[in-house]
């Protein structure tokens, strides 16, 4: 069974964006040693349109994920500037009831039975996993399907904002795995779901 991995950036106090979901204040940390880590370890999580500027060759194979699931707000970051398939090198799914027609043939919309569709994706035979890109509401809806968390913590405190999981209170336990620190203060922690 494939894993659903919530690979997400957040502030020290656990917010993935400001109250409106904007996380652009963290963009300045994507440089140097940390950028090289992202380029080499998780190239498929970088938008295809940025690959040439980042020195990633077209056709670079995915290392961890072949599928991405994201909510409409995450998808609209690219869509609002005319990018209809930000991860064209992956199978793209957008959970939305607002869009009724996909703006791109590579993007499949999921309007109903989100959990069922994700379970189908997890049951597929593949050597690669599924990336849960965000946002908060989507992660909350899929919290019980998340097998792994990879949390990229940026050295910022928001004080308020969009939480990692928009869901009701229930304790769910994870086991800490590898931790990687970078010279710019970014910390990447991996957690595996206790089942």
N, C-alpha and C positions, 0 to 999 in steps of 0.2 A: 504494500500500500504506500502510495506517495504521501509525503508530508505537506501540510499547509504551514508555511513559514511566514510569520508576520515580521517582515524586514522593514524596520521603521526608524526614523530619526525623531528624537525628542529632546526637550530641555532637561536640565538636571532635575527639575521638579515634575517631570512626567508629562509635559504637554507637547503635542505634535504640531501645534500652531497657536497663534493668538486666538482671542475669542471668535474671530471670523474665519480661522483656519489658515491664516497666512504664516508661513514658516520661512519667509525669505531672509529674515535676520540671521539665519544659520548658514546661508550660502557661502559666506566668507570663509568658513572653516573647511570647505571642500577644496583643499590645496595641498601641495607638498607631499609629505609621506602618506597622509590619509588619502589624498586623491590617487596616489599610486596604488595603494591597497585596493581602493574601489575599482580602479582600472584593471588590475590583475586578478583579483579574487571575485568580484561581482560585476563584470562588465555589462552583463545583460540587464542590470538594474539602472543603468544610465541611459537616458533617452537616445534613440538612434540618431536623432538630428544633431546631437552633440558629439557623436563618435569622431568625426573628422578632426574637430578642434581638440579633442582629448587624445588623439593619436591612436585610436582604436580602429583597426582595419575592418572594412566591411566583411561580413562572413565569419568574424571571430566567433568561435563556438561558445555557447552558454556553459558556464561551469556548474551552476546550481539549479537554475530554474528554466523551464521551457514554457511556462504559463504564468500570466499575471492576472490577478483579480483586483479591481479597484472600484471605488465608489464614484459617483458622478462628480463630486466636488474635486477629487484628485484628478480625474480625467479632464475636467474643464480647465485646469491650469494650462494644458497644452491646447485644448480645443479653442479657448478664447484667443489664442494667437495663430489659429489656423492649422495646428498640428492635430490631425485626426487619428493618427496611429503612432503615439510616442514610443511604443515598444514593438515596432513592426517586425523585429527579429524574434518575438515571442508570440504565442497565442494569447490574444487579449480579450478579457471579459470585463464588462462594466455593469455593475449592479445599479439599475435605475428603473424607476417607474415613470420618470419625467420624459425621457427620450423614448419615442415610439419607433424610431427608425435609426439604424446605425449610420453614422456619417462616414464610415469606412468599412470596406469589405473584410478587413482583418480584425475588426472589433465586433464581438458578439455581445448583445445586450441580454442581461438576465433581469427580467421583470418580476418573476414569480418563483417560488420554491428555491430560494437562494441556497439554503442548506443542502437541499437535495441535489442541486446542480454541482455544488462543491464536492459533495460526497461522490458523485459520478466521476469528477475529475481526479479525485484522490484514488479511485479504484482503477484508473487506467494503468496499463503497463508502460512504464517509462523509467529510465535511469535518472531522471531529473524531477525536481519537486515543483510545487506551486508557490508563487510569491504573492502574498497578501500585501498589496501596496498601501492600502488605506482607503478611507479615513476612519475616523472615530466611530461613526454610526455603523459602517460596514464591519469593522473589527468587533464591535459589540454584538452584532447579529451572528457573527461567526466564531465568537470566543470559545465555544465548546468544540469547535473543529480545529482550532489552532494546536499544532503539534510542537511547534518550535517558535521561539522569539529570538530575533537578532535585533538588539536595541542599540542604535548608534546615538549615544548621548553627547550632545554638544554643551560646552561650558557656558551655558546661559540659564538664568532663572527668569521665568515669565511671570510668576505670581498668579496668573489666571490664564485660561485659554481652553483649547480643545484637548480633552484627555485622550490617552492612547486607546482606551476602550469606552465607548459610550454605551454603558449597560448598567443594569441593576447590581446591587452589592451581592456578591457571592465570592467566597474564597476559592481560588483555583491555584494549585501549587505547581511550581516548576523547579527543576534542578539546574543550578548554575553549571555551565560548561566553560569553554574558553573565554578569556577576557583579554582584549587587546587595547593597549593605550598608545596614543600618538602624541607627537611633540607639540601639537597645537591645542591639546587639552581634550580632544575627542576620545571617548571610551566606547569600545564595541563589546557588548556582552551577549553571550549566547545562552539561552535557557531551553531545556527540554521539558515537555509536559510530563508530569507524574500521572500515570494512568493506573 
